[in-house]
Amino acid sequence: MYTLPRTFLIFTALIIPLSVLPHYAHSYCIYNKMEDDTRFYIRQIGGQRGTVFSHFRRDKLFPGEEACCPYTKKQCAKEQTPDSEMTFWMSHAQGNYRDLVGFEITCPAGGYIIFNRSYLHPKFEVYNADHTPYEFRLEHRYHNSFN
């Protein structure tokens, strides 16, 4: 009977779990899982360094898409730790309709935000890097391009 070498088993036990880690490790991510054709316009407005022109931004995040930014980059996270809090402003649109006021939402630098349901009844979920729910702040408010 053939047995696998011990070093191969150790290598497999250590490397394979690393390869199945979620791709958002060391990043914050935003997922659009809306049930309709709602798209999002997202801009980071807090928790990062750099000029307003270097902040994380994503125009037209369509359903099924995601946008991520590694917290190890200062443009994404000033403190470069998974626990530091990021603030985003986002608005959503569907067809010719767009919420020009938008929402301000917080997320940990190592966590993620999920947008789901529909344009008229959006639901926002925020999680820590370990997938536990994050107690986030959500406000309906206006921001211009330079806030």
C-alpha positions in Angstrom: 0.0 0.0 0.0 1.3 3.4 -1.0 1.2 6.3 1.5 1.8 9.9 0.9 5.0 11.4 2.2 4.6 13.3 5.5 6.0 16.5 4.1 3.4 16.5 1.3 0.6 16.1 3.8 1.9 18.9 6.0 2.3 21.1 2.9 -1.2 20.3 1.7 -2.7 21.0 5.2 -1.0 24.4 5.3 -1.3 25.6 1.8 -4.7 24.5 0.6 -6.6 26.3 3.4 -4.8 29.5 2.4 -5.8 29.1 -1.2 -9.5 28.9 -0.3 -9.5 32.1 1.9 -12.0 34.6 0.7 -10.5 37.1 -1.8 -11.4 40.0 0.5 -8.8 39.0 3.1 -6.8 42.2 3.9 -9.4 44.3 2.1 -12.8 45.9 2.6 -15.2 45.0 -0.1 -18.6 46.2 -1.2 -21.0 43.7 -2.9 -24.0 44.6 -5.0 -26.5 41.6 -4.6 -29.6 43.6 -5.5 -32.5 41.6 -6.9 -33.2 44.2 -9.6 -31.0 46.3 -11.8 -30.0 48.8 -9.1 -26.5 50.1 -9.5 -24.5 52.0 -6.8 -22.1 55.0 -6.9 -19.7 54.7 -4.0 -17.1 57.1 -2.6 -14.9 56.7 0.5 -15.2 59.8 2.6 -13.5 58.8 5.9 -10.8 56.6 7.3 -8.2 57.0 4.5 -5.3 59.2 3.6 -4.5 61.1 0.4 -6.3 63.7 -1.6 -10.0 63.6 -2.5 -8.8 62.4 -5.9 -7.0 59.4 -4.6 -9.8 58.1 -2.3 -11.5 54.8 -3.1 -14.4 55.4 -5.6 -16.5 53.2 -7.7 -19.1 54.4 -10.2 -21.8 52.1 -11.4 -21.3 49.0 -9.3 -23.8 46.7 -11.0 -25.7 43.7 -9.5 -23.3 40.7 -9.1 -20.3 43.0 -9.0 -18.0 43.8 -6.1 -15.4 46.5 -5.4 -12.5 46.0 -2.9 -9.6 48.0 -1.6 -6.8 46.6 0.6 -6.5 48.2 4.0 -2.8 47.8 3.7 -2.8 50.8 1.3 -3.0 54.2 2.9 -5.4 55.4 0.2 -7.8 52.8 1.5 -7.2 52.8 5.3 -5.3 55.5 7.2 -4.5 53.2 10.2 -3.9 50.1 8.0 -5.6 47.7 10.5 -8.7 45.5 9.9 -10.5 47.1 12.8 -10.3 50.8 11.8 -13.6 52.3 10.6 -14.1 53.4 7.1 -16.9 55.8 6.0 -18.5 55.7 2.6 -21.1 57.8 0.8 -23.2 56.0 -1.8 -26.2 56.6 -3.9 -28.2 54.1 -5.9 -29.9 54.3 -9.2 -32.3 52.2 -11.3 -33.0 53.0 -14.9 -33.5 56.8 -15.1 -34.1 57.1 -11.3 -31.3 58.0 -9.0 -31.2 58.8 -5.2 -29.2 62.1 -5.3 -29.2 62.4 -1.5 -27.7 59.0 -0.9 -26.5 57.2 2.3 -23.4 57.5 4.5 -22.4 54.0 5.8 -19.5 52.7 8.0 -17.6 49.5 7.7 -14.4 48.0 9.3 -11.3 48.1 7.1 -11.1 44.4 7.0 -14.9 43.8 6.6 -17.5 44.1 3.9 -20.8 45.6 3.0 -23.6 43.8 1.1 -26.4 45.7 -0.6 -29.4 43.6 -1.4 -33.2 43.6 -2.0 -34.5 46.3 -4.4 -34.2 50.0 -5.3 -37.3 50.9 -3.4 -36.5 48.7 -0.4 -32.7 48.4 -0.1 -31.2 46.4 2.7 -27.6 47.1 3.9 -25.6 44.5 5.8 -22.1 45.1 7.2 -19.7 42.4 8.5 -16.3 42.2 10.2 -13.5 40.2 8.6 -14.5 37.2 10.7 -18.1 37.4 9.1 -19.7 38.5 12.4 -22.2 41.3 12.0 -20.8 44.8 12.5 -22.7 47.5 14.3 -22.6 50.1 11.5 -23.9 53.7 11.2 -26.3 54.5 8.3 -27.5 58.0 7.5 -29.5 59.3 4.6 -27.6 62.5 3.7 -26.3 64.6 0.8 -22.6 64.9 -0.1 -21.0 66.6 -3.0 -17.8 65.4 -4.8 -15.4 67.1 -2.4 -16.8 66.1 1.0 
